[in-house]
């Protein structure tokens, strides 16, 4: 018997227009949904973060760069 996958959690995210447009372009190029593109990006981020805690950053403020 096939097991059903665990139900996914839902969330709402607000994006800047240029980010949304970029995601839409990527999704169309891959014949996929924007949701799928975001899920792939989240998985990749989790894998590359190596279990490190996230760095808090105020919304809309870019990280400081070394001068």
Buried (B, 14 or more C-beta within 10 A) or exposed (E): EEEEEEEEEEEEEEEEEEEEEEBEEBBEEEEEEBEEBBEEEEEEEEEEEEEEEEEEEEEEEEEEEEE
